[in-house]
């Protein structure tokens, strides 16, 4: 809502307060002033001039040579506007004038003839073209005859007016009108309010002889009032009205349309003017549209209607889409002689439905959608009739032809001062409450501490006690509320075990050198199917899709963090940032339903990706490029930190390198994978070798709930033995290790691979793999014989199981 | 004999004095104190001496031996020290060369902000609650006093999956779920951080995915001044003790009265500048007293219980606190952005 302060001054005396100060007060009391604008940038030295003479320029076809009387002098001015004519009163920028954009007017010669100033268009005076009446967008502005020669044109055109831009919350639709804003400002500044007159002179001729009103569904249209105004003379509306409309962001059209728009803004009540002679009958019938009924609206669009849309008809055809837009067939034109003026209450839901379906948001529909003040519907009609009689030569016929089932009753709210204070933490007295209610212009009864409020119908947002708490608080001033802390029994705040674990997971990966990312949960359908961990793929039938995505890019809920993370890597690589180590802890969305009806499972995963050099700029050592075992080391460290034992098994999966990918198992249950991205996929993302992991964190948390218990620090020394074996290259380290573990007995505490070799000293197809085995008995010192016995058992077991040979 | 011993002593001491290497010293030690050395020789000749002279000469010989040994040890320490100094001299490195790099990871700025907020409210006795990102229409809207067709639903155009399921548009449904779980049996004091989604086209100030932290306190006799006090404490801890707050009336369907909170602008200290658009204040969060309908729907009797709720956007806070100029930075994961916020 744009509020012209000059317009507002018609209702309330705010001469002594600056726009900035007023804006600040309004903002603090409840309606955010989002900006202060002026109708136009400042101009100087622009006055009203009378065009005494106007002839063709001797040397130029399209220019006119004018003699303009500006009061103290007569100026010879050359003007190129097509609508310039002798006898007009125009805006003249005299030599020395400064127009918006710091455009200085000087004496000049145009095609050999002297020009002493400029005759201005509204745009040249700083008004935005979209608000300039269409007939003069290419020409100069012409003042009405009453304008006095020599007067300051800026002032006459209201160019110095300050406009407050109100950011209205949905509840404050009362401030979608100048009167509503006036009430608000009156409450804030404690000032009296002057309401406009609604007095209309009517002829003896009865409107009801011209038209009847029938309403089919009073729920959707509880009030319909029709006024008939004859002898209309279509012309400009008065200059002040055009000024106010332009200030409010509405383009002036003609007096009839301008008046309905003016009253719309003044009262917040949308009105509609039909050309009575084009209406097509003497019967107004308001009904639901028929299925597939067609009508052409004012914007010349054909609209297909349905039974949820409310229409005004002439008994036969729709003449308006109720509350949204009029029909082209009954539009007011320059030939209009008799106006049928509609003032109605249409239900918010009916108007919302129609404006949404037809994507028509108008000044009218926004107001109806939020519910107009029932008390002002008819009054706005009267006000418009009065203005039509005054400014459009209209003769208002007697009476309002109406259908009236409108509930105009006030909401009644009870409140006690003590309860207000309990809720606010204040000590407001009864007297202060009385004063606040008086400022708000609310009627009430008081019985000691108890108030009965009769809420004015303009404030549709106030229906319960809490609403009144807010009214009292905002007029009392939120600034005046004390600062207190809750007095209820205090509880210890804190993180749950799970929340702590989450923080631990993050801090581990960060300490391992990875940076945390946050990527989008919504991805493309193609990417949603990419790099999905096998156990997830097993559960998720298809990825969950949005009903109406904004773009394919963000249309589907992710089943893996990795595809969007690869996107981040690609983004960086494209910017020459090629050494990257990322991780992310986040949710994936798994639905087991073919057609989703229930909330998908949200599973917490941690995923990571490393590409490029891991160690670079090392002057004393070779740079280290990310590889499988680097990432595996990071993942192993993670499980070590959590004291969880997992196993890695070779796996083939889409999008991953067939020989460099392992699935991770926790006690036979697959919980994720680790490996290199398939070179083809790396290519798609323009990435060098990239290694990733993706792990089910929910399940880890499930097995991780117990706090670790204390393990005694061993008092006896351990014994360490190495064993180097030559085996077929296809035998995995894990297999051998498992054999060692099983054969070694209970004294074996740790087995570690410390060397792997393949090459010239070995037969082709063989590899050497060396383990370090740590023996420990926490209760006593070990004997060499025991260790030797275990070692021999291990040796024969690996010989047996893997045809391993001891390496010489 | 006596003279011979004294002669040997001064001779040896002079040699020690003149020696410059550890091997010199070793030679001297062997030459004078060894089994074949002159002192041993003198001692062997003691048999020829008289009974009276024998202890005197023996004593003297021992003294001479001790004196030479002491001097040798003293000199050895000096030479060893010198040798070490020389060795260390050779070991000198350029300490200005860089060390072996260790990869330093770190949290995302949004995580840092969220955890900072969490910890602040934990300190005021709040617990942290989390909930699903795919929500039911009921918890996202209806339980929060936003029945179907409510105009305020337009304020947060949403990503629907079905008629009844959508990506949550705020974390308030977690509040509704928590209250619903307790069914009016006990007070609620919680904050709920998380990801939320709205149908916005991504640009410098909008993101279709963003983060929210909301808070809820429901108890008997909760006052609006408590909301002001709690938010004031939060603002001062988060943004600095010198910052002021102000509340302005606003509107949310789930609170009444509703507030928006501004903090005084850090850049201009409230005088007015381009950051605060000349107002001296910066909008930071919204909140209010929980709407009785919301309490009722969750099984809390609004005649007995009431409370306050608030919600804020960590992106906005990060943008204000660190001057981040584009919300998209939080989601493109440019390493040059991520590396700037290494603080744990």
HADDOCK unambig.tbl for C-alpha pairs under 7 A between the chains (distance, minus, plus):
assign (segid A and resid 28 and name CA) (segid B and resid 248 and name CA) 5.18 0.50 0.50
assign (segid A and resid 28 and name CA) (segid B and resid 249 and name CA) 6.97 0.50 0.50
assign (segid A and resid 29 and name CA) (segid B and resid 248 and name CA) 6.56 0.50 0.50
assign (segid A and resid 29 and name CA) (segid B and resid 249 and name CA) 6.21 0.50 0.50
assign (segid A and resid 30 and name CA) (segid B and resid 248 and name CA) 6.14 0.50 0.50
assign (segid A and resid 30 and name CA) (segid B and resid 249 and name CA) 4.33 0.50 0.50
assign (segid A and resid 30 and name CA) (segid B and resid 250 and name CA) 5.93 0.50 0.50
assign (segid A and resid 169 and name CA) (segid B and resid 251 and name CA) 5.89 0.50 0.50
assign (segid A and resid 170 and name CA) (segid B and resid 152 and name CA) 6.46 0.50 0.50
assign (segid A and resid 171 and name CA) (segid B and resid 251 and name CA) 6.79 0.50 0.50
assign (segid A and resid 422 and name CA) (segid B and resid 223 and name CA) 6.49 0.50 0.50
assign (segid A and resid 423 and name CA) (segid B and resid 222 and name CA) 6.89 0.50 0.50
assign (segid A and resid 423 and name CA) (segid B and resid 223 and name CA) 4.78 0.50 0.50
assign (segid A and resid 423 and name CA) (segid B and resid 224 and name CA) 6.15 0.50 0.50
assign (segid A and resid 424 and name CA) (segid B and resid 223 and name CA) 5.08 0.50 0.50
assign (segid A and resid 424 and name CA) (segid B and resid 224 and name CA) 4.61 0.50 0.50
assign (segid A and resid 424 and name CA) (segid B and resid 225 and name CA) 5.83 0.50 0.50
assign (segid A and resid 425 and name CA) (segid B and resid 223 and name CA) 5.25 0.50 0.50
assign (segid A and resid 425 and name CA) (segid B and resid 224 and name CA) 6.23 0.50 0.50
assign (segid A and resid 425 and name CA) (segid B and resid 225 and name CA) 5.21 0.50 0.50
assign (segid A and resid 466 and name CA) (segid B and resid 256 and name CA) 5.78 0.50 0.50
assign (segid A and resid 466 and name CA) (segid B and resid 257 and name CA) 6.51 0.50 0.50
assign (segid A and resid 467 and name CA) (segid B and resid 256 and name CA) 6.29 0.50 0.50
assign (segid A and resid 467 and name CA) (segid B and resid 257 and name CA) 6.55 0.50 0.50
assign (segid A and resid 469 and name CA) (segid B and resid 257 and name CA) 6.69 0.50 0.50
assign (segid A and resid 470 and name CA) (segid B and resid 256 and name CA) 6.71 0.50 0.50
assign (segid A and resid 470 and name CA) (segid B and resid 257 and name CA) 4.59 0.50 0.50
assign (segid A and resid 474 and name CA) (segid B and resid 249 and name CA) 6.39 0.50 0.50
assign (segid A and resid 478 and name CA) (segid B and resid 247 and name CA) 5.89 0.50 0.50
assign (segid A and resid 478 and name CA) (segid B and resid 248 and name CA) 6.46 0.50 0.50
assign (segid A and resid 479 and name CA) (segid B and resid 246 and name CA) 6.48 0.50 0.50
assign (segid A and resid 479 and name CA) (segid B and resid 247 and name CA) 6.73 0.50 0.50
assign (segid A and resid 481 and name CA) (segid B and resid 225 and name CA) 5.93 0.50 0.50
assign (segid A and resid 482 and name CA) (segid B and resid 225 and name CA) 5.50 0.50 0.50
assign (segid A and resid 483 and name CA) (segid B and resid 225 and name CA) 5.25 0.50 0.50
assign (segid A and resid 483 and name CA) (segid B and resid 226 and name CA) 6.47 0.50 0.50
assign (segid A and resid 483 and name CA) (segid B and resid 228 and name CA) 5.54 0.50 0.50
assign (segid A and resid 483 and name CA) (segid B and resid 229 and name CA) 4.28 0.50 0.50
assign (segid A and resid 484 and name CA) (segid B and resid 225 and name CA) 5.38 0.50 0.50
assign (segid A and resid 484 and name CA) (segid B and resid 226 and name CA) 4.74 0.50 0.50
assign (segid A and resid 484 and name CA) (segid B and resid 229 and name CA) 4.72 0.50 0.50
assign (segid A and resid 485 and name CA) (segid B and resid 226 and name CA) 4.75 0.50 0.50
assign (segid A and resid 485 and name CA) (segid B and resid 229 and name CA) 5.38 0.50 0.50
assign (segid A and resid 485 and name CA) (segid B and resid 230 and name CA) 6.14 0.50 0.50
assign (segid A and resid 486 and name CA) (segid B and resid 222 and name CA) 6.67 0.50 0.50
assign (segid A and resid 486 and name CA) (segid B and resid 226 and name CA) 5.34 0.50 0.50
assign (segid A and resid 488 and name CA) (segid B and resid 219 and name CA) 6.83 0.50 0.50
assign (segid A and resid 490 and name CA) (segid B and resid 125 and name CA) 6.58 0.50 0.50
assign (segid A and resid 491 and name CA) (segid B and resid 125 and name CA) 5.45 0.50 0.50
assign (segid A and resid 492 and name CA) (segid B and resid 125 and name CA) 4.93 0.50 0.50
assign (segid A and resid 493 and name CA) (segid B and resid 122 and name CA) 4.56 0.50 0.50
assign (segid A and resid 493 and name CA) (segid B and resid 123 and name CA) 6.56 0.50 0.50
assign (segid A and resid 493 and name CA) (segid B and resid 124 and name CA) 6.95 0.50 0.50
assign (segid A and resid 493 and name CA) (segid B and resid 125 and name CA) 3.90 0.50 0.50
assign (segid A and resid 493 and name CA) (segid B and resid 126 and name CA) 4.52 0.50 0.50
assign (segid A and resid 493 and name CA) (segid B and resid 127 and name CA) 4.75 0.50 0.50
assign (segid A and resid 494 and name CA) (segid B and resid 122 and name CA) 5.36 0.50 0.50
assign (segid A and resid 494 and name CA) (segid B and resid 127 and name CA) 5.47 0.50 0.50
assign (segid A and resid 495 and name CA) (segid B and resid 127 and name CA) 6.72 0.50 0.50
assign (segid A and resid 495 and name CA) (segid B and resid 128 and name CA) 6.39 0.50 0.50
assign (segid A and resid 510 and name CA) (segid B and resid 104 and name CA) 6.99 0.50 0.50
assign (segid A and resid 510 and name CA) (segid B and resid 105 and name CA) 4.16 0.50 0.50
assign (segid A and resid 510 and name CA) (segid B and resid 106 and name CA) 4.84 0.50 0.50
assign (segid A and resid 510 and name CA) (segid B and resid 107 and name CA) 6.82 0.50 0.50
assign (segid A and resid 511 and name CA) (segid B and resid 104 and name CA) 6.67 0.50 0.50
assign (segid A and resid 511 and name CA) (segid B and resid 105 and name CA) 5.92 0.50 0.50
assign (segid A and resid 512 and name CA) (segid B and resid 105 and name CA) 6.70 0.50 0.50
assign (segid A and resid 513 and name CA) (segid B and resid 103 and name CA) 4.43 0.50 0.50
assign (segid A and resid 513 and name CA) (segid B and resid 104 and name CA) 4.39 0.50 0.50
assign (segid A and resid 513 and name CA) (segid B and resid 105 and name CA) 3.91 0.50 0.50
assign (segid A and resid 514 and name CA) (segid B and resid 104 and name CA) 6.87 0.50 0.50
assign (segid A and resid 514 and name CA) (segid B and resid 105 and name CA) 4.19 0.50 0.50
assign (segid A and resid 514 and name CA) (segid B and resid 106 and name CA) 6.63 0.50 0.50
assign (segid A and resid 515 and name CA) (segid B and resid 105 and name CA) 4.50 0.50 0.50
assign (segid A and resid 515 and name CA) (segid B and resid 106 and name CA) 4.85 0.50 0.50
assign (segid A and resid 515 and name CA) (segid B and resid 107 and name CA) 6.17 0.50 0.50
assign (segid A and resid 516 and name CA) (segid B and resid 106 and name CA) 6.15 0.50 0.50
assign (segid A and resid 516 and name CA) (segid B and resid 107 and name CA) 4.95 0.50 0.50
assign (segid A and resid 516 and name CA) (segid B and resid 108 and name CA) 5.08 0.50 0.50
assign (segid A and resid 517 and name CA) (segid B and resid 108 and name CA) 5.95 0.50 0.50
assign (segid A and resid 517 and name CA) (segid B and resid 333 and name CA) 5.89 0.50 0.50
assign (segid A and resid 518 and name CA) (segid B and resid 331 and name CA) 5.89 0.50 0.50
assign (segid A and resid 519 and name CA) (segid B and resid 331 and name CA) 5.50 0.50 0.50
assign (segid A and resid 520 and name CA) (segid B and resid 209 and name CA) 6.82 0.50 0.50
assign (segid A and resid 545 and name CA) (segid B and resid 161 and name CA) 6.37 0.50 0.50
assign (segid A and resid 546 and name CA) (segid B and resid 159 and name CA) 6.52 0.50 0.50
assign (segid A and resid 546 and name CA) (segid B and resid 160 and name CA) 5.92 0.50 0.50
assign (segid A and resid 546 and name CA) (segid B and resid 161 and name CA) 4.51 0.50 0.50
assign (segid A and resid 547 and name CA) (segid B and resid 160 and name CA) 5.72 0.50 0.50
assign (segid A and resid 547 and name CA) (segid B and resid 161 and name CA) 4.92 0.50 0.50
assign (segid A and resid 547 and name CA) (segid B and resid 162 and name CA) 6.40 0.50 0.50
assign (segid A and resid 568 and name CA) (segid B and resid 332 and name CA) 6.11 0.50 0.50
assign (segid A and resid 568 and name CA) (segid B and resid 333 and name CA) 5.87 0.50 0.50
assign (segid A and resid 572 and name CA) (segid B and resid 334 and name CA) 5.83 0.50 0.50
assign (segid A and resid 572 and name CA) (segid B and resid 335 and name CA) 6.85 0.50 0.50
assign (segid A and resid 599 and name CA) (segid B and resid 134 and name CA) 6.23 0.50 0.50
assign (segid A and resid 599 and name CA) (segid B and resid 135 and name CA) 6.87 0.50 0.50
assign (segid A and resid 599 and name CA) (segid B and resid 165 and name CA) 6.99 0.50 0.50
assign (segid A and resid 602 and name CA) (segid B and resid 132 and name CA) 6.88 0.50 0.50
assign (segid A and resid 615 and name CA) (segid B and resid 101 and name CA) 6.70 0.50 0.50
assign (segid A and resid 618 and name CA) (segid B and resid 100 and name CA) 6.33 0.50 0.50
assign (segid A and resid 618 and name CA) (segid B and resid 101 and name CA) 6.95 0.50 0.50
